[in-house]
Amino acid sequence: MAKEHKVIVYSTEWCPWCTKAKDWLTKNNIKYEVRDPEKDPKYADELVNKSGQTGIPVIDIDGKVIVGYNEAEMRKLLDL
């Protein structure tokens, strides 16, 4: 049985790379939580604390942070 990963995607509605990351996760049947830093300042603070910057997307997989869209790194962290 595949391990259930905790995945958080910091993303906005207008960001094309965020959409690409979410589409990729969905295509691979990975459940994820979306946190929009523009809609909740708490998420903006989390984003900066985790990644050290304000760019999106930021993808947190089991506490390991990926800045930007990086399919190879997501595959590695998700054991795909």
Buried (B, 14 or more C-beta within 10 A) or exposed (E): EEEEBEBBBBBBEEBEBBBEBBEBBEEEEBEBEBBBBEEEEEBBEBBBEBBEEEEBBBBBBEEEBBBBBBEEBBEEBBEE
